[in-house]
Amino acid sequence: MYAANCASCHGPSGGGGVGPSLRESVLSRDALRQITLQGKGAMPGFPKLRGAELEALLNLLESWQP
């Protein structure tokens, strides 16, 4: 999921690029979920992302947080 939909903007390892670094994020899991599903600013939302795939993405994003 990340490689196919997020890496082009946030970098292959979340370090940033066109989009901000995800490794510097201090957002809560709920905030990460909301932004992922609804989008924010130039980032599109992924409202169809659900279940295990969404949880796996959130786990990855949280693992990168400081």
C-alpha positions as YAML, in Angstrom:
chain: A
units: angstrom
residues:
- id: 1
  name: MET
  ca: [0.00, 0.00, 0.00]
- id: 2
  name: TYR
  ca: [2.66, 2.51, 1.02]
- id: 3
  name: ALA
  ca: [4.96, 1.80, -1.93]
- id: 4
  name: ALA
  ca: [2.11, 2.00, -4.44]
- id: 5
  name: ASN
  ca: [0.30, 5.07, -3.12]
- id: 6
  name: CYS
  ca: [2.46, 7.11, -0.74]
- id: 7
  name: ALA
  ca: [6.14, 6.70, -1.63]
- id: 8
  name: SER
  ca: [5.98, 8.88, -4.75]
- id: 9
  name: CYS
  ca: [5.33, 11.95, -2.56]
- id: 10
  name: HIS
  ca: [6.63, 10.99, 0.90]
- id: 11
  name: GLY
  ca: [9.72, 9.09, -0.27]
- id: 12
  name: PRO
  ca: [10.36, 5.33, -0.33]
- id: 13
  name: SER
  ca: [11.25, 5.27, 3.36]
- id: 14
  name: GLY
  ca: [9.00, 8.11, 4.52]
- id: 15
  name: GLY
  ca: [11.74, 10.73, 4.60]
- id: 16
  name: GLY
  ca: [9.86, 13.23, 2.46]
- id: 17
  name: GLY
  ca: [10.05, 14.58, -1.05]
- id: 18
  name: VAL
  ca: [7.17, 16.40, -2.69]
- id: 19
  name: GLY
  ca: [5.22, 15.68, 0.49]
- id: 20
  name: PRO
  ca: [6.49, 16.10, 4.05]
- id: 21
  name: SER
  ca: [8.61, 13.61, 5.95]
- id: 22
  name: LEU
  ca: [6.50, 11.04, 7.76]
- id: 23
  name: ARG
  ca: [9.44, 10.23, 10.01]
- id: 24
  name: GLU
  ca: [9.09, 13.58, 11.76]
- id: 25
  name: SER
  ca: [5.36, 13.26, 12.34]
- id: 26
  name: VAL
  ca: [4.00, 13.32, 15.88]
- id: 27
  name: LEU
  ca: [0.37, 12.88, 14.87]
- id: 28
  name: SER
  ca: [-1.83, 10.55, 16.88]
- id: 29
  name: ARG
  ca: [-3.08, 7.33, 15.30]
- id: 30
  name: ASP
  ca: [-6.55, 8.88, 15.00]
- id: 31
  name: ALA
  ca: [-5.13, 11.92, 13.19]
- id: 32
  name: LEU
  ca: [-3.10, 9.70, 10.85]
- id: 33
  name: ARG
  ca: [-6.26, 7.67, 10.13]
- id: 34
  name: GLN
  ca: [-8.33, 10.79, 9.40]
- id: 35
  name: ILE
  ca: [-5.73, 12.32, 7.08]
- id: 36
  name: THR
  ca: [-5.21, 9.00, 5.29]
- id: 37
  name: LEU
  ca: [-8.92, 8.51, 4.70]
- id: 38
  name: GLN
  ca: [-9.95, 12.13, 4.02]
- id: 39
  name: GLY
  ca: [-6.75, 13.72, 2.71]
- id: 40
  name: LYS
  ca: [-5.39, 17.12, 3.68]
- id: 41
  name: GLY
  ca: [-4.06, 20.00, 1.61]
- id: 42
  name: ALA
  ca: [-2.55, 18.60, -1.58]
- id: 43
  name: MET
  ca: [-2.73, 15.02, -0.31]
- id: 44
  name: PRO
  ca: [-5.65, 13.02, -1.68]
- id: 45
  name: GLY
  ca: [-7.74, 10.90, 0.63]
- id: 46
  name: PHE
  ca: [-8.02, 7.14, 0.40]
- id: 47
  name: PRO
  ca: [-11.59, 6.60, 1.68]
- id: 48
  name: LYS
  ca: [-11.81, 3.01, 0.42]
- id: 49
  name: LEU
  ca: [-8.82, 1.91, 2.50]
- id: 50
  name: ARG
  ca: [-10.16, -0.21, 5.35]
- id: 51
  name: GLY
  ca: [-9.49, -3.11, 7.66]
- id: 52
  name: ALA
  ca: [-6.15, -4.87, 7.86]
- id: 53
  name: GLU
  ca: [-4.61, -2.84, 5.04]
- id: 54
  name: LEU
  ca: [-5.38, 0.47, 6.79]
- id: 55
  name: GLU
  ca: [-4.15, -0.85, 10.14]
- id: 56
  name: ALA
  ca: [-0.90, -2.09, 8.55]
- id: 57
  name: LEU
  ca: [-0.29, 1.33, 6.99]
- id: 58
  name: LEU
  ca: [-0.97, 3.09, 10.30]
- id: 59
  name: ASN
  ca: [1.39, 0.67, 12.07]
- id: 60
  name: LEU
  ca: [4.12, 1.54, 9.56]
- id: 61
  name: LEU
  ca: [3.57, 5.28, 9.93]
- id: 62
  name: GLU
  ca: [3.64, 5.03, 13.72]
- id: 63
  name: SER
  ca: [6.83, 2.95, 13.62]
- id: 64
  name: TRP
  ca: [8.57, 5.83, 11.84]
- id: 65
  name: GLN
  ca: [7.59, 8.46, 14.39]
- id: 66
  name: PRO
  ca: [10.27, 9.79, 16.73]
...
